[in-house]
């Protein structure tokens, strides 16, 4: 259930006055469909046969290597989905393709952007749909351009402009149930959104129930610390409890915020002869948790390579707990 309004059965009254009439808490039933993420491993008979006798320990090494590789792939895929819209879209085709193995892309992860091949890797099996109603073609990725703007597939394909690109479980599939279409998890860009970008929240209309709409500030141009403060104030005024306690963004937004601070940079006497031109705060070791992070008013700004570019999200972390 989602709470939409409190029982307003409170009032200041005089001594001996009538007690406030009991009200009803306004709730609506929401729904969130289950999602499943699968991974598979394959061991050849030759590899298992070779790992016998004196070499039997090699089987464990091969198993561990394969499991760890699969874990990395699952982790990467889930991270992408967390920063997606739940639609399962990896990208859109940027410009019609006529019997070619090169496909230009934009709209990475189903979110407006330039580098459409951000989440495409060689070896992926992709399903293309011109109309998003039927599968037009299925191809395997053989290469991704260093620019992040295009990819090469294993066989020539003809596609319409803005054809949708989905991840696919195998070559030759014809059913969307075998693709990522609407099978991704409900991601942060879908949660922290408004009725314009995401009409519903867990099956409830954001137009009918605007309580589920986030405060969205579109097209502000260059990063402005004042705009971030204004957005925080707006959320604080609308929220009964909680408020923004963590920011999340892509590295390019963090870099833009650091640029805002450049003019205020100073070196103390002990470092003036050997200044460190880097920033100590955002340089945390890979794989560590909990920062250190760049902060804004004491609130961590957590960067993620999977987050959409040119956007910053203000979150109440307490609402993301079970």
SEDRENMI-859472 format. One record per residue (C-alpha): x, y, z; residue number from 1; residue in three letters. Coordinates in nm, 4 decimals. Example, Ala and Ser with C-alpha at 12.3 -4.5 7.8 and 13.67 -1.06 7.14 Angstrom:
2
{xx:1.2300 | yy:-0.4500 | zz:0.7800 | num:1 | residuo:Ala}
{xx:1.3670 | yy:-0.1060 | zz:0.7140 | num:2 | residuo:Ser}
# end
This chain:
322
{xx:0.0000 | yy:0.0000 | zz:0.0000 | num:1 | residuo:Unk}
{xx:0.1087 | yy:0.3586 | zz:-0.0667 | num:2 | residuo:Unk}
{xx:0.0190 | yy:0.6340 | zz:0.1779 | num:3 | residuo:Unk}
{xx:-0.1284 | yy:0.9336 | zz:-0.0036 | num:4 | residuo:Unk}
{xx:-0.2602 | yy:1.1394 | zz:0.2854 | num:5 | residuo:Unk}
{xx:-0.2661 | yy:1.1438 | zz:0.6630 | num:6 | residuo:Unk}
{xx:-0.5744 | yy:1.1392 | zz:0.8828 | num:7 | residuo:Unk}
{xx:-0.6057 | yy:1.5102 | zz:0.9659 | num:8 | residuo:Unk}
{xx:-0.7775 | yy:1.4448 | zz:1.2994 | num:9 | residuo:Unk}
{xx:-0.5851 | yy:1.7065 | zz:1.4972 | num:10 | residuo:Unk}
{xx:-0.6882 | yy:2.0535 | zz:1.6101 | num:11 | residuo:Unk}
{xx:-0.6293 | yy:2.3121 | zz:1.8793 | num:12 | residuo:Unk}
{xx:-0.9444 | yy:2.3363 | zz:2.0938 | num:13 | residuo:Unk}
{xx:-1.0514 | yy:2.5008 | zz:2.4120 | num:14 | residuo:Unk}
{xx:-1.0819 | yy:2.3282 | zz:2.7465 | num:15 | residuo:Unk}
{xx:-1.3730 | yy:2.0845 | zz:2.7385 | num:16 | residuo:Unk}
{xx:-1.4205 | yy:2.1309 | zz:2.3628 | num:17 | residuo:Unk}
{xx:-1.5111 | yy:1.8569 | zz:2.1200 | num:18 | residuo:Unk}
{xx:-1.2247 | yy:1.6256 | zz:2.0350 | num:19 | residuo:Unk}
{xx:-1.1202 | yy:1.6182 | zz:1.6682 | num:20 | residuo:Unk}
{xx:-1.3244 | yy:1.3846 | zz:1.4502 | num:21 | residuo:Unk}
{xx:-1.1335 | yy:1.0714 | zz:1.3629 | num:22 | residuo:Unk}
{xx:-1.0166 | yy:1.0722 | zz:1.0058 | num:23 | residuo:Unk}
{xx:-0.9021 | yy:0.8055 | zz:0.7625 | num:24 | residuo:Unk}
{xx:-0.5526 | yy:0.7560 | zz:0.6313 | num:25 | residuo:Unk}
{xx:-0.5684 | yy:0.7748 | zz:0.2532 | num:26 | residuo:Unk}
{xx:-0.3927 | yy:0.4738 | zz:0.0987 | num:27 | residuo:Unk}
{xx:-0.3926 | yy:0.3143 | zz:-0.2437 | num:28 | residuo:Unk}
{xx:-0.2839 | yy:-0.0342 | zz:-0.3376 | num:29 | residuo:Unk}
{xx:0.0174 | yy:-0.0365 | zz:-0.5676 | num:30 | residuo:Unk}
{xx:0.1835 | yy:-0.3194 | zz:-0.7531 | num:31 | residuo:Unk}
{xx:0.5373 | yy:-0.3984 | zz:-0.8548 | num:32 | residuo:Unk}
{xx:0.5861 | yy:-0.6969 | zz:-1.0809 | num:33 | residuo:Unk}
{xx:0.8658 | yy:-0.9431 | zz:-1.0150 | num:34 | residuo:Unk}
{xx:1.1725 | yy:-0.9310 | zz:-1.2370 | num:35 | residuo:Unk}
{xx:1.4261 | yy:-1.2071 | zz:-1.2977 | num:36 | residuo:Unk}
{xx:1.7880 | yy:-1.1778 | zz:-1.4066 | num:37 | residuo:Unk}
{xx:1.9506 | yy:-1.4979 | zz:-1.5335 | num:38 | residuo:Unk}
{xx:2.3031 | yy:-1.6012 | zz:-1.6213 | num:39 | residuo:Unk}
{xx:2.4420 | yy:-1.9233 | zz:-1.7642 | num:40 | residuo:Unk}
{xx:2.7775 | yy:-2.1027 | zz:-1.7644 | num:41 | residuo:Unk}
{xx:2.9100 | yy:-2.3651 | zz:-2.0033 | num:42 | residuo:Unk}
{xx:3.1960 | yy:-2.6103 | zz:-1.9552 | num:43 | residuo:Unk}
{xx:3.3180 | yy:-2.8202 | zz:-2.2452 | num:44 | residuo:Unk}
{xx:3.3743 | yy:-3.1935 | zz:-2.2047 | num:45 | residuo:Unk}
{xx:3.7351 | yy:-3.1438 | zz:-2.3117 | num:46 | residuo:Unk}
{xx:3.7984 | yy:-2.8960 | zz:-2.0307 | num:47 | residuo:Unk}
{xx:3.6505 | yy:-3.1303 | zz:-1.7712 | num:48 | residuo:Unk}
{xx:3.8339 | yy:-3.4324 | zz:-1.9125 | num:49 | residuo:Unk}
{xx:4.1657 | yy:-3.2478 | zz:-1.9015 | num:50 | residuo:Unk}
{xx:4.1055 | yy:-3.1626 | zz:-1.5352 | num:51 | residuo:Unk}
{xx:4.1533 | yy:-3.5189 | zz:-1.4086 | num:52 | residuo:Unk}
{xx:4.4270 | yy:-3.7102 | zz:-1.2366 | num:53 | residuo:Unk}
{xx:4.7220 | yy:-3.4885 | zz:-1.1530 | num:54 | residuo:Unk}
{xx:4.5398 | yy:-3.1927 | zz:-1.3104 | num:55 | residuo:Unk}
{xx:4.2109 | yy:-3.2349 | zz:-1.1233 | num:56 | residuo:Unk}
{xx:4.2697 | yy:-2.9059 | zz:-0.9401 | num:57 | residuo:Unk}
{xx:4.2409 | yy:-2.7310 | zz:-1.2745 | num:58 | residuo:Unk}
{xx:3.8663 | yy:-2.7997 | zz:-1.2780 | num:59 | residuo:Unk}
{xx:3.8225 | yy:-2.5894 | zz:-0.9647 | num:60 | residuo:Unk}
{xx:4.0264 | yy:-2.3100 | zz:-1.1178 | num:61 | residuo:Unk}
{xx:3.8197 | yy:-2.3154 | zz:-1.4356 | num:62 | residuo:Unk}
{xx:3.4973 | yy:-2.3214 | zz:-1.2327 | num:63 | residuo:Unk}
{xx:3.5998 | yy:-2.0306 | zz:-1.0099 | num:64 | residuo:Unk}
{xx:3.7128 | yy:-1.8235 | zz:-1.3070 | num:65 | residuo:Unk}
{xx:3.3847 | yy:-1.8818 | zz:-1.4895 | num:66 | residuo:Unk}
{xx:3.1710 | yy:-1.8119 | zz:-1.1814 | num:67 | residuo:Unk}
{xx:3.3562 | yy:-1.4897 | zz:-1.1051 | num:68 | residuo:Unk}
{xx:3.3215 | yy:-1.3774 | zz:-1.4655 | num:69 | residuo:Unk}
{xx:2.9471 | yy:-1.4478 | zz:-1.4557 | num:70 | residuo:Unk}
{xx:2.9146 | yy:-1.2582 | zz:-1.1281 | num:71 | residuo:Unk}
{xx:3.0778 | yy:-0.9533 | zz:-1.2861 | num:72 | residuo:Unk}
{xx:2.8423 | yy:-0.9698 | zz:-1.5822 | num:73 | residuo:Unk}
{xx:2.5378 | yy:-0.9999 | zz:-1.3541 | num:74 | residuo:Unk}
{xx:2.6603 | yy:-0.7108 | zz:-1.1416 | num:75 | residuo:Unk}
{xx:2.7166 | yy:-0.4917 | zz:-1.4483 | num:76 | residuo:Unk}
{xx:2.3760 | yy:-0.5781 | zz:-1.5905 | num:77 | residuo:Unk}
{xx:2.1943 | yy:-0.5085 | zz:-1.2641 | num:78 | residuo:Unk}
{xx:2.3777 | yy:-0.1766 | zz:-1.2270 | num:79 | residuo:Unk}
{xx:2.2615 | yy:-0.0762 | zz:-1.5745 | num:80 | residuo:Unk}
{xx:1.9042 | yy:-0.1712 | zz:-1.4913 | num:81 | residuo:Unk}
{xx:1.9081 | yy:0.0230 | zz:-1.1631 | num:82 | residuo:Unk}
{xx:1.9881 | yy:0.3323 | zz:-1.3700 | num:83 | residuo:Unk}
{xx:1.7323 | yy:0.2505 | zz:-1.6407 | num:84 | residuo:Unk}
{xx:1.3613 | yy:0.3092 | zz:-1.6867 | num:85 | residuo:Unk}
{xx:1.2441 | yy:-0.0507 | zz:-1.6608 | num:86 | residuo:Unk}
{xx:1.1637 | yy:-0.0571 | zz:-2.0325 | num:87 | residuo:Unk}
{xx:1.4607 | yy:-0.2802 | zz:-2.1100 | num:88 | residuo:Unk}
{xx:1.5734 | yy:-0.0504 | zz:-2.3913 | num:89 | residuo:Unk}
{xx:1.9492 | yy:-0.0468 | zz:-2.4402 | num:90 | residuo:Unk}
{xx:1.9393 | yy:0.2223 | zz:-2.7089 | num:91 | residuo:Unk}
{xx:1.7589 | yy:0.3558 | zz:-3.0161 | num:92 | residuo:Unk}
{xx:1.8836 | yy:0.3329 | zz:-3.3732 | num:93 | residuo:Unk}
{xx:2.0089 | yy:0.6757 | zz:-3.4815 | num:94 | residuo:Unk}
{xx:1.9243 | yy:0.6992 | zz:-3.8509 | num:95 | residuo:Unk}
{xx:1.7801 | yy:0.4373 | zz:-4.0834 | num:96 | residuo:Unk}
{xx:2.0039 | yy:0.1394 | zz:-4.1661 | num:97 | residuo:Unk}
{xx:1.9948 | yy:-0.0107 | zz:-4.5156 | num:98 | residuo:Unk}
{xx:2.1473 | yy:-0.3592 | zz:-4.5430 | num:99 | residuo:Unk}
{xx:2.4540 | yy:-0.2693 | zz:-4.3349 | num:100 | residuo:Unk}
{xx:2.6443 | yy:-0.4213 | zz:-4.0452 | num:101 | residuo:Unk}
{xx:2.7093 | yy:-0.0793 | zz:-3.8905 | num:102 | residuo:Unk}
{xx:2.4338 | yy:0.0613 | zz:-3.6704 | num:103 | residuo:Unk}
{xx:2.4443 | yy:0.4122 | zz:-3.5250 | num:104 | residuo:Unk}
{xx:2.2859 | yy:0.4518 | zz:-3.1822 | num:105 | residuo:Unk}
{xx:2.1633 | yy:0.7131 | zz:-2.9356 | num:106 | residuo:Unk}
{xx:1.9347 | yy:0.7253 | zz:-2.6287 | num:107 | residuo:Unk}
{xx:2.1440 | yy:0.4918 | zz:-2.4086 | num:108 | residuo:Unk}
{xx:1.9435 | yy:0.2864 | zz:-2.1578 | num:109 | residuo:Unk}
{xx:1.6239 | yy:0.4379 | zz:-2.2947 | num:110 | residuo:Unk}
{xx:1.7187 | yy:0.7867 | zz:-2.1716 | num:111 | residuo:Unk}
{xx:1.7914 | yy:1.0833 | zz:-2.3989 | num:112 | residuo:Unk}
{xx:2.1641 | yy:1.1028 | zz:-2.4672 | num:113 | residuo:Unk}
{xx:2.4303 | yy:1.0931 | zz:-2.7357 | num:114 | residuo:Unk}
{xx:2.6479 | yy:0.7916 | zz:-2.6596 | num:115 | residuo:Unk}
{xx:2.4000 | yy:0.5222 | zz:-2.7574 | num:116 | residuo:Unk}
{xx:2.6492 | yy:0.2361 | zz:-2.7388 | num:117 | residuo:Unk}
{xx:2.7362 | yy:0.3007 | zz:-2.3724 | num:118 | residuo:Unk}
{xx:2.5865 | yy:-0.0275 | zz:-2.2592 | num:119 | residuo:Unk}
{xx:2.6583 | yy:-0.2360 | zz:-2.5691 | num:120 | residuo:Unk}
{xx:2.9463 | yy:-0.4863 | zz:-2.5634 | num:121 | residuo:Unk}
{xx:3.0831 | yy:-0.7357 | zz:-2.8168 | num:122 | residuo:Unk}
{xx:2.9181 | yy:-1.0744 | zz:-2.7842 | num:123 | residuo:Unk}
{xx:2.5783 | yy:-0.9382 | zz:-2.6839 | num:124 | residuo:Unk}
{xx:2.2761 | yy:-1.0759 | zz:-2.8681 | num:125 | residuo:Unk}
{xx:2.0366 | yy:-0.7926 | zz:-2.9506 | num:126 | residuo:Unk}
{xx:1.6792 | yy:-0.7802 | zz:-3.0742 | num:127 | residuo:Unk}
{xx:1.5750 | yy:-0.4864 | zz:-3.2941 | num:128 | residuo:Unk}
{xx:1.2186 | yy:-0.3647 | zz:-3.3359 | num:129 | residuo:Unk}
{xx:1.1153 | yy:-0.1000 | zz:-3.5888 | num:130 | residuo:Unk}
{xx:0.7670 | yy:-0.0551 | zz:-3.4434 | num:131 | residuo:Unk}
{xx:0.8200 | yy:-0.1871 | zz:-3.0877 | num:132 | residuo:Unk}
{xx:0.5353 | yy:-0.4268 | zz:-3.1662 | num:133 | residuo:Unk}
{xx:0.7260 | yy:-0.7119 | zz:-3.3312 | num:134 | residuo:Unk}
{xx:1.0903 | yy:-0.8185 | zz:-3.3508 | num:135 | residuo:Unk}
{xx:1.2439 | yy:-0.6992 | zz:-3.6768 | num:136 | residuo:Unk}
{xx:1.5815 | yy:-0.8731 | zz:-3.6492 | num:137 | residuo:Unk}
{xx:1.8202 | yy:-1.0401 | zz:-3.4070 | num:138 | residuo:Unk}
{xx:2.1954 | yy:-0.9890 | zz:-3.4360 | num:139 | residuo:Unk}
{xx:2.5146 | yy:-1.0480 | zz:-3.2367 | num:140 | residuo:Unk}
{xx:2.7464 | yy:-0.7546 | zz:-3.1643 | num:141 | residuo:Unk}
{xx:3.0975 | yy:-0.8004 | zz:-3.3036 | num:142 | residuo:Unk}
{xx:3.2460 | yy:-0.4576 | zz:-3.2213 | num:143 | residuo:Unk}
{xx:3.1638 | yy:-0.1259 | zz:-3.0563 | num:144 | residuo:Unk}
{xx:3.3087 | yy:0.2024 | zz:-3.1820 | num:145 | residuo:Unk}
{xx:3.5445 | yy:0.3812 | zz:-2.9431 | num:146 | residuo:Unk}
{xx:3.3286 | yy:0.6932 | zz:-2.9830 | num:147 | residuo:Unk}
{xx:3.0334 | yy:0.5127 | zz:-2.8217 | num:148 | residuo:Unk}
{xx:2.8136 | yy:0.6181 | zz:-3.1139 | num:149 | residuo:Unk}
{xx:2.7832 | yy:0.2978 | zz:-3.3150 | num:150 | residuo:Unk}
{xx:2.8302 | yy:-0.0790 | zz:-3.3212 | num:151 | residuo:Unk}
{xx:2.8978 | yy:-0.3529 | zz:-3.5725 | num:152 | residuo:Unk}
{xx:2.6818 | yy:-0.6655 | zz:-3.5920 | num:153 | residuo:Unk}
{xx:2.7501 | yy:-1.0088 | zz:-3.7396 | num:154 | residuo:Unk}
{xx:2.5182 | yy:-0.9795 | zz:-4.0410 | num:155 | residuo:Unk}
{xx:2.3730 | yy:-0.6968 | zz:-4.2479 | num:156 | residuo:Unk}
{xx:2.0469 | yy:-0.5571 | zz:-4.1164 | num:157 | residuo:Unk}
{xx:1.7833 | yy:-0.3092 | zz:-4.2360 | num:158 | residuo:Unk}
{xx:1.6249 | yy:-0.0930 | zz:-3.9682 | num:159 | residuo:Unk}
{xx:1.4105 | yy:0.2180 | zz:-3.9384 | num:160 | residuo:Unk}
{xx:1.5258 | yy:0.5314 | zz:-3.7619 | num:161 | residuo:Unk}
{xx:1.4520 | yy:0.5085 | zz:-3.3871 | num:162 | residuo:Unk}
{xx:1.4159 | yy:0.1309 | zz:-3.3983 | num:163 | residuo:Unk}
{xx:1.4391 | yy:-0.0002 | zz:-3.0423 | num:164 | residuo:Unk}
{xx:1.7325 | yy:-0.2139 | zz:-2.9273 | num:165 | residuo:Unk}
{xx:1.6724 | yy:-0.4796 | zz:-2.6606 | num:166 | residuo:Unk}
{xx:1.8965 | yy:-0.7395 | zz:-2.5045 | num:167 | residuo:Unk}
{xx:1.8074 | yy:-1.0902 | zz:-2.6193 | num:168 | residuo:Unk}
{xx:1.8527 | yy:-1.4366 | zz:-2.4669 | num:169 | residuo:Unk}
{xx:1.9438 | yy:-1.6212 | zz:-2.7891 | num:170 | residuo:Unk}
{xx:1.9612 | yy:-1.5865 | zz:-3.1652 | num:171 | residuo:Unk}
{xx:1.6470 | yy:-1.6650 | zz:-3.3587 | num:172 | residuo:Unk}
{xx:1.3945 | yy:-1.5572 | zz:-3.0931 | num:173 | residuo:Unk}
{xx:1.0651 | yy:-1.4049 | zz:-3.2070 | num:174 | residuo:Unk}
{xx:0.8918 | yy:-1.3395 | zz:-2.8737 | num:175 | residuo:Unk}
{xx:0.9537 | yy:-1.0255 | zz:-2.6662 | num:176 | residuo:Unk}
{xx:0.9336 | yy:-1.2429 | zz:-2.3559 | num:177 | residuo:Unk}
{xx:1.2792 | yy:-1.3679 | zz:-2.4548 | num:178 | residuo:Unk}
{xx:1.4152 | yy:-1.0128 | zz:-2.4547 | num:179 | residuo:Unk}
{xx:1.4687 | yy:-0.7379 | zz:-2.1992 | num:180 | residuo:Unk}
{xx:1.1566 | yy:-0.5479 | zz:-2.3147 | num:181 | residuo:Unk}
{xx:0.9694 | yy:-0.4459 | zz:-1.9982 | num:182 | residuo:Unk}
{xx:1.1647 | yy:-0.7109 | zz:-1.8067 | num:183 | residuo:Unk}
{xx:1.4194 | yy:-0.4802 | zz:-1.6400 | num:184 | residuo:Unk}
{xx:1.3840 | yy:-0.3708 | zz:-1.2786 | num:185 | residuo:Unk}
{xx:1.2124 | yy:-0.0446 | zz:-1.1835 | num:186 | residuo:Unk}
{xx:1.5127 | yy:0.1919 | zz:-1.1992 | num:187 | residuo:Unk}
{xx:1.5965 | yy:0.5190 | zz:-1.0256 | num:188 | residuo:Unk}
{xx:1.5128 | yy:0.7374 | zz:-1.3318 | num:189 | residuo:Unk}
{xx:1.1644 | yy:0.5811 | zz:-1.3282 | num:190 | residuo:Unk}
{xx:1.1202 | yy:0.6270 | zz:-0.9538 | num:191 | residuo:Unk}
{xx:1.2514 | yy:0.9831 | zz:-0.9373 | num:192 | residuo:Unk}
{xx:1.0381 | yy:1.1184 | zz:-1.2190 | num:193 | residuo:Unk}
{xx:0.7153 | yy:1.2986 | zz:-1.2988 | num:194 | residuo:Unk}
{xx:0.4056 | yy:1.2279 | zz:-1.5065 | num:195 | residuo:Unk}
{xx:0.5697 | yy:1.3695 | zz:-1.8189 | num:196 | residuo:Unk}
{xx:0.8561 | yy:1.1182 | zz:-1.8212 | num:197 | residuo:Unk}
{xx:0.6875 | yy:0.8250 | zz:-1.6458 | num:198 | residuo:Unk}
{xx:0.3068 | yy:0.8260 | zz:-1.6409 | num:199 | residuo:Unk}
{xx:0.2708 | yy:0.5684 | zz:-1.3647 | num:200 | residuo:Unk}
{xx:0.4396 | yy:0.4673 | zz:-1.0421 | num:201 | residuo:Unk}
{xx:0.3870 | yy:0.1040 | zz:-0.9412 | num:202 | residuo:Unk}
{xx:0.0673 | yy:0.0915 | zz:-1.1421 | num:203 | residuo:Unk}
{xx:-0.0743 | yy:0.4207 | zz:-1.0083 | num:204 | residuo:Unk}
{xx:-0.1239 | yy:0.7265 | zz:-1.2279 | num:205 | residuo:Unk}
{xx:0.1062 | yy:1.0145 | zz:-1.1412 | num:206 | residuo:Unk}
{xx:-0.1542 | yy:1.2518 | zz:-1.2872 | num:207 | residuo:Unk}
{xx:-0.4248 | yy:1.1185 | zz:-1.0564 | num:208 | residuo:Unk}
{xx:-0.1837 | yy:1.0893 | zz:-0.7644 | num:209 | residuo:Unk}
{xx:0.0735 | yy:1.3695 | zz:-0.8011 | num:210 | residuo:Unk}
{xx:0.2210 | yy:1.2653 | zz:-0.4643 | num:211 | residuo:Unk}
{xx:0.4258 | yy:1.0139 | zz:-0.6639 | num:212 | residuo:Unk}
{xx:0.5795 | yy:1.2775 | zz:-0.8877 | num:213 | residuo:Unk}
{xx:0.9306 | yy:1.3974 | zz:-0.8107 | num:214 | residuo:Unk}
{xx:1.0317 | yy:1.7598 | zz:-0.8401 | num:215 | residuo:Unk}
{xx:1.1946 | yy:1.7726 | zz:-1.1841 | num:216 | residuo:Unk}
{xx:1.3946 | yy:2.0731 | zz:-1.3002 | num:217 | residuo:Unk}
{xx:1.4497 | yy:2.0303 | zz:-1.6762 | num:218 | residuo:Unk}
{xx:1.7069 | yy:2.1965 | zz:-1.9014 | num:219 | residuo:Unk}
{xx:1.8798 | yy:2.4208 | zz:-1.6488 | num:220 | residuo:Unk}
{xx:2.1898 | yy:2.4504 | zz:-1.8665 | num:221 | residuo:Unk}
{xx:2.5250 | yy:2.4553 | zz:-1.6901 | num:222 | residuo:Unk}
{xx:2.5430 | yy:2.3123 | zz:-1.3386 | num:223 | residuo:Unk}
{xx:2.4432 | yy:2.5729 | zz:-1.0827 | num:224 | residuo:Unk}
{xx:2.4928 | yy:2.5288 | zz:-0.7105 | num:225 | residuo:Unk}
{xx:2.2004 | yy:2.7668 | zz:-0.6601 | num:226 | residuo:Unk}
{xx:1.9714 | yy:2.5423 | zz:-0.8674 | num:227 | residuo:Unk}
{xx:2.0687 | yy:2.2404 | zz:-0.6574 | num:228 | residuo:Unk}
{xx:1.9889 | yy:2.4353 | zz:-0.3397 | num:229 | residuo:Unk}
{xx:1.6530 | yy:2.5495 | zz:-0.4803 | num:230 | residuo:Unk}
{xx:1.5586 | yy:2.1905 | zz:-0.5680 | num:231 | residuo:Unk}
{xx:1.6511 | yy:2.0771 | zz:-0.2153 | num:232 | residuo:Unk}
{xx:1.4377 | yy:2.3533 | zz:-0.0650 | num:233 | residuo:Unk}
{xx:1.1421 | yy:2.2588 | zz:-0.2854 | num:234 | residuo:Unk}
{xx:1.1608 | yy:1.8955 | zz:-0.1740 | num:235 | residuo:Unk}
{xx:1.1918 | yy:1.9964 | zz:0.1923 | num:236 | residuo:Unk}
{xx:0.8796 | yy:2.2130 | zz:0.1673 | num:237 | residuo:Unk}
{xx:0.6724 | yy:1.9395 | zz:0.0035 | num:238 | residuo:Unk}
{xx:0.7835 | yy:1.6491 | zz:0.2194 | num:239 | residuo:Unk}
{xx:0.6183 | yy:1.5567 | zz:0.5508 | num:240 | residuo:Unk}
{xx:0.9198 | yy:1.3575 | zz:0.6600 | num:241 | residuo:Unk}
{xx:1.2706 | yy:1.2963 | zz:0.5388 | num:242 | residuo:Unk}
{xx:1.4311 | yy:1.4870 | zz:0.2554 | num:243 | residuo:Unk}
{xx:1.7347 | yy:1.4580 | zz:0.0322 | num:244 | residuo:Unk}
{xx:2.0201 | yy:1.2818 | zz:0.2115 | num:245 | residuo:Unk}
{xx:2.2226 | yy:1.1661 | zz:-0.0898 | num:246 | residuo:Unk}
{xx:2.2832 | yy:1.2877 | zz:-0.4438 | num:247 | residuo:Unk}
{xx:2.3616 | yy:1.0506 | zz:-0.7312 | num:248 | residuo:Unk}
{xx:2.4940 | yy:1.1362 | zz:-1.0750 | num:249 | residuo:Unk}
{xx:2.7275 | yy:1.0441 | zz:-1.3575 | num:250 | residuo:Unk}
{xx:3.0960 | yy:1.1364 | zz:-1.3449 | num:251 | residuo:Unk}
{xx:3.0433 | yy:1.4178 | zz:-1.5961 | num:252 | residuo:Unk}
{xx:2.8075 | yy:1.5968 | zz:-1.3547 | num:253 | residuo:Unk}
{xx:3.0531 | yy:1.5577 | zz:-1.0682 | num:254 | residuo:Unk}
{xx:3.3235 | yy:1.7047 | zz:-1.2924 | num:255 | residuo:Unk}
{xx:3.0988 | yy:2.0029 | zz:-1.3709 | num:256 | residuo:Unk}
{xx:3.0416 | yy:2.0622 | zz:-0.9978 | num:257 | residuo:Unk}
{xx:3.4166 | yy:2.0526 | zz:-0.9344 | num:258 | residuo:Unk}
{xx:3.4588 | yy:2.3140 | zz:-1.2063 | num:259 | residuo:Unk}
{xx:3.2265 | yy:2.5415 | zz:-1.0061 | num:260 | residuo:Unk}
{xx:3.4636 | yy:2.5102 | zz:-0.7105 | num:261 | residuo:Unk}
{xx:3.7856 | yy:2.5685 | zz:-0.9041 | num:262 | residuo:Unk}
{xx:3.7910 | yy:2.9450 | zz:-0.8468 | num:263 | residuo:Unk}
{xx:3.7809 | yy:2.8921 | zz:-0.4693 | num:264 | residuo:Unk}
{xx:4.0806 | yy:2.6611 | zz:-0.4625 | num:265 | residuo:Unk}
{xx:4.3711 | yy:2.7625 | zz:-0.2401 | num:266 | residuo:Unk}
{xx:4.7060 | yy:2.6095 | zz:-0.1384 | num:267 | residuo:Unk}
{xx:4.8433 | yy:2.6444 | zz:0.2121 | num:268 | residuo:Unk}
{xx:5.2101 | yy:2.7252 | zz:0.2715 | num:269 | residuo:Unk}
{xx:5.3166 | yy:2.3653 | zz:0.3262 | num:270 | residuo:Unk}
{xx:5.1888 | yy:2.2639 | zz:-0.0205 | num:271 | residuo:Unk}
{xx:5.2699 | yy:2.5791 | zz:-0.2187 | num:272 | residuo:Unk}
{xx:5.6070 | yy:2.4401 | zz:-0.3349 | num:273 | residuo:Unk}
{xx:5.4607 | yy:2.1034 | zz:-0.4329 | num:274 | residuo:Unk}
{xx:5.0890 | yy:2.1483 | zz:-0.5050 | num:275 | residuo:Unk}
{xx:4.8636 | yy:1.8509 | zz:-0.5719 | num:276 | residuo:Unk}
{xx:4.6491 | yy:1.9558 | zz:-0.8666 | num:277 | residuo:Unk}
{xx:4.3984 | yy:1.6733 | zz:-0.8122 | num:278 | residuo:Unk}
{xx:4.0993 | yy:1.6498 | zz:-0.5814 | num:279 | residuo:Unk}
{xx:4.1390 | yy:1.4230 | zz:-0.2811 | num:280 | residuo:Unk}
{xx:3.7691 | yy:1.3832 | zz:-0.2000 | num:281 | residuo:Unk}
{xx:3.6386 | yy:1.1992 | zz:-0.5090 | num:282 | residuo:Unk}
{xx:3.9434 | yy:0.9766 | zz:-0.5530 | num:283 | residuo:Unk}
{xx:3.8292 | yy:0.6672 | zz:-0.3651 | num:284 | residuo:Unk}
{xx:3.9687 | yy:0.3222 | zz:-0.4233 | num:285 | residuo:Unk}
{xx:3.7797 | yy:0.1028 | zz:-0.6658 | num:286 | residuo:Unk}
{xx:3.5435 | yy:-0.1350 | zz:-0.4912 | num:287 | residuo:Unk}
{xx:3.5332 | yy:0.0528 | zz:-0.1597 | num:288 | residuo:Unk}
{xx:3.2027 | yy:0.1514 | zz:-0.0049 | num:289 | residuo:Unk}
{xx:3.0982 | yy:0.4666 | zz:0.1712 | num:290 | residuo:Unk}
{xx:3.3255 | yy:0.7185 | zz:0.0041 | num:291 | residuo:Unk}
{xx:3.4928 | yy:0.9515 | zz:0.0586 | num:292 | residuo:Unk}
{xx:3.2659 | yy:1.1419 | zz:-0.1765 | num:293 | residuo:Unk}
{xx:3.2309 | yy:1.4987 | zz:-0.2883 | num:294 | residuo:Unk}
{xx:2.9663 | yy:1.6604 | zz:-0.0667 | num:295 | residuo:Unk}
{xx:2.7119 | yy:1.9390 | zz:-0.1019 | num:296 | residuo:Unk}
{xx:2.6042 | yy:2.0884 | zz:0.2303 | num:297 | residuo:Unk}
{xx:2.7279 | yy:1.7739 | zz:0.4013 | num:298 | residuo:Unk}
{xx:2.5293 | yy:1.5479 | zz:0.1644 | num:299 | residuo:Unk}
{xx:2.7298 | yy:1.2894 | zz:-0.0305 | num:300 | residuo:Unk}
{xx:2.7364 | yy:1.3183 | zz:-0.4098 | num:301 | residuo:Unk}
{xx:2.7743 | yy:0.9561 | zz:-0.5209 | num:302 | residuo:Unk}
{xx:2.8916 | yy:0.9067 | zz:-0.8767 | num:303 | residuo:Unk}
{xx:2.8116 | yy:0.6055 | zz:-1.0943 | num:304 | residuo:Unk}
{xx:2.9275 | yy:0.5292 | zz:-1.4472 | num:305 | residuo:Unk}
{xx:2.5858 | yy:0.3750 | zz:-1.5117 | num:306 | residuo:Unk}
{xx:2.3907 | yy:0.6909 | zz:-1.4232 | num:307 | residuo:Unk}
{xx:2.2474 | yy:0.9039 | zz:-1.7063 | num:308 | residuo:Unk}
{xx:2.4737 | yy:1.1839 | zz:-1.8183 | num:309 | residuo:Unk}
{xx:2.3909 | yy:1.5487 | zz:-1.7461 | num:310 | residuo:Unk}
{xx:2.1486 | yy:1.4677 | zz:-1.4637 | num:311 | residuo:Unk}
{xx:2.1713 | yy:1.4699 | zz:-1.0860 | num:312 | residuo:Unk}
{xx:1.9220 | yy:1.2894 | zz:-0.8620 | num:313 | residuo:Unk}
{xx:1.8389 | yy:1.3917 | zz:-0.5067 | num:314 | residuo:Unk}
{xx:1.7277 | yy:1.0886 | zz:-0.3053 | num:315 | residuo:Unk}
{xx:1.5874 | yy:1.0079 | zz:0.0374 | num:316 | residuo:Unk}
{xx:1.7783 | yy:0.6850 | zz:0.0982 | num:317 | residuo:Unk}
{xx:1.5297 | yy:0.5748 | zz:0.3640 | num:318 | residuo:Unk}
{xx:1.2625 | yy:0.5281 | zz:0.0968 | num:319 | residuo:Unk}
{xx:1.4820 | yy:0.2743 | zz:-0.0844 | num:320 | residuo:Unk}
{xx:1.4953 | yy:0.0344 | zz:0.2088 | num:321 | residuo:Unk}
{xx:1.2781 | yy:-0.2731 | zz:0.2432 | num:322 | residuo:Unk}
# end
